[in-house]
Amino acid sequence: MLERRSFHGIDTPLARVLTLNIWNLSGPWRDRRDEIVAWLDLLDPDVVALQEVVENADGRNQAEYLASRTATKYHVAYAGVPWRDRRFGNAVLSRWPILDTAVADLPSSSLSGDIERLALHVRTESLDVFCTHLSWRMDDGAIREAQVRALMDFVRARADPTGVPPILAGDMNADPESNEIRYLCGLAALGGDSAYFQDAWGLAGGGGSGWTWDNRNPLAVPAREPDRRIDYIFLGWRPGPRAWIRRAEVVANRALTGVQASDHYGLLAELAQAADDAAP
């Protein structure tokens, strides 16, 4: 388990970031919500990116419920799209006050069974955090490519170009070898455009598969989908100020209270920056 630690030399802590798809209201939600709170208290992240967050018609949503039950009293931002008689979307919990938010609509799949997709931007005093959830079908690669292009336009328009590089987290529903993830990691161009984010697990996962969709999770088994790494934390890059990923770990991958938190596992990353802006 990642623990808070001291950094020396040019390293100073930046943020502990968690991403988790909470699987809307599916399964034993009343038990699962207690499990998610237990993991939040155990991990004590500074920033939490949540996907498949449901909001009722009265404005109450799952993210606010979780934040109200944790030892750390998080600030909450939420954005959703119509879903049945509710809303369905993304949320960010932040240890620090949220100064500004924005939402971008992403291209949507024309295939049946999908919903509109969006990205949520949250700005704190020192961080720009983007949370998203891309189209889910295995054959949605083309639409996900369009979604990451739109996502990058949103990041470029909203992130402070002089501050800490942006954090992008969420359920991308895509393998690391896919065009859409390779694009985000600077390994492929799409439509003549390129980008570069640091992939937390890929750079600092410490070995292993990093699967966040894993059939060892009993809540994932009924979907009959292959094991794969589809949930990510990315950290942008620019010549300065410098920031990087120190460590990353798959979390919420066992039951603390007797039930699994979600059909996804979560990912936790510890980010650092240069105390004196010296080259790493």
PyMOL commands that set and color helices and strands:
alter all, ss='L'
color gray80, all
select helices_A, chain A and resi 29-43+62-69+141-158+179-184+200-204+221-223
alter helices_A, ss='H'
color red, helices_A
select strands_A, chain A and resi 11-21+47-55+75-83+86-94+100-106+117-123+128-133+167-171+197-199+231-236+243-251+266-274
alter strands_A, ss='S'
color yellow, strands_A
deselect
rebuild
show_as cartoon
